[in-house]
């Protein structure tokens, strides 16, 4: 269990490990917005302790509802300026980025928007391989010829060469490999 609190605990504190949020956020959440008591940093122990599981569940449901309302508002505002396909594509790419690569996937979405990706794939042969070449190439993740043979096997090298061949004639400036985090 990890106890997330606003202020540092007292020196004599012997409870579960804590994370202090004060100074980590731009502004302290107000009691009205967060649903938490405002006066005492330890009030949450009394307010939401094991003796009151209904109150804890109510608080968690409220937080989940707030998150969904914020996400819904963001999608609604995106739909006002982008196609539904682009909003879905951006949302899927954002989710694939988890926490480490959300910014990189966002950059890739701006570099290679859904309409451009669809246009490049329209009327072409094996679209899955071309889509791979476009996304890995634009993302700066296609190995360079001097990197061949350092990893993988002959089949992998032939596949990478095929993807590079599909990527080469396009005039999309690739991202840098160091834009991505492993």
Buried (B, 14 or more C-beta within 10 A) or exposed (E): EEBEBBEEBEEEEEEEEBEBBEEEEEEEEEEEEBBBBEEEBBEBEEBBEEEEEEEBEEBEEEEEEEEEEEEEEEBEEBEEEBEEEBBBBBBEBBEEBEEEBBBBBBBBBEBBBBEEBBEBBEEEEEBEBBBBBBBBBBBBBBBEEEEBEEEEEEEEBEBBBBBBEBBEEBEEEBBEEEBBEE
